[in-house]
Amino acid sequence: MKHYLKKYLKYYKVRERLSKNKRAEQQSFVQRIQKEAAEDQLSPISKNGFKNFSQFEEDGVVLYLFALLGSKNKTFVEFGADDGINSNAANLHFHHDFTGLFIDGNRQAIERGEYFYKKHGNPNVNAPTFLEAMITAENINELITKGGLKGDIGFLSIDIDGNDYWVWKAIDCVKPEVVIIETHNEFGLHDIIVPYDPEYFYPGKHPDYHGASPIAMTKLAKSKGYRLVGSNELGFNFIYLRENLLTEKVPTVSVESLLQHPSNAEAQARFEAIKDWEYVTEEFE
C-alpha cells in the first residue's frame, strides 16, 4: 500500500509539469531560440535555463542546445537519476518526443519509474527502458548496449556521486551530441580526480571525497571530442557539446567563467579538510 501511495503521490506532484500548457510553452521556447539564431541575435545559453523536471535549470539549457541542433537524434542515456522522473532527460521525453534508457541501482526507484512512464509517458514515442544495476567503468558499455542503444545518440546525462569521470571515460559504445555530467566544484581550479574505486558507494569515507574537478573533467571531455559550453547556475553540472557542432552559434566557455556563483567559495572551503588525500591527474595527447 505504501509503495502504491508513493507512485500516486509522485504523479500528483508533477502533473502540472506534464500538462499540454507546458508542452506549448516549450514549443514557443524552441521557436524563439530558432528565430533568434536565424536573425543572428541568439541570446546566450546562460540566459535560457529553466526547471521543469531537472534539479536546477538544466532543462532549459539542454533544450536550448537541441533547439539549435534540430533535435534529429531523439535518444538519451541517463544514469544516477533514481526513478527518472526528476531527471535531466524527463523533460525531453514528455515534451519533445525523446526516448532512451535510465539506469539506477535502486530497485524500488526503477520499479517506480517504469510504472510512471508506462502510465503517464509520452504517447508519441516508446516508454524509456529501465535497468537496475550498480554502474562501474567495467560494465557501463554492456549496460547501455543491453538497453538497446549504440552509436550516435542525442543526450547523455551522468550523475552517480562517485565514479562519474571514470565511467564517462570508459564509455565508447555511444556518441552523444550533448553531455551533462556532475563535476566537483569543491576542488576549484585544481586538476585532480579521486582514484577509481569500483566498490565506491556515496558518501564513502568523506562526502566531498569523490569525483573530478571541473578542470579535469573538461580535459577528459576534450580528449573525447567535446567542448565546454555551459553549466547550471551553481556551476557543478557541466554541459559539453560535440566539438564540431554549433561552432558558429554556441561559443566555448572557460571553466573559470562557470565558477562565479557565491556558493562556490563556500564549497571550495570544504576542500581544506581533504586537500592532502590521494588524487590523480591525467594527461591526454
Secondary structure, 3 states (H helix, E strand, C coil): CHHHHHHHHHHHHHHHHHCHHHHHHHHHHHHHHHHHHHCCCCCCHHHCCCCCCCCCCHHHHHHHHHHHHCCCCCEEEEECCCCCCCCCCHHHHHHHCCEEEEEECCHHHHHHHHHHHHHHCCCCCCCCEEEECCCCCCCHHHHHHHCCCCEEEEEEEECCCCCHHHHHHHCCCEEEEEEEEECCHHHCCCCCECCCCCCCCCCCCCCCCCCECHHHHHHHHHHCCEEEEEECCCCCEEEEEECCCCCCCCCCCCCHHHCCCCHHHHHHHHHHHHCCCCCECCCCC
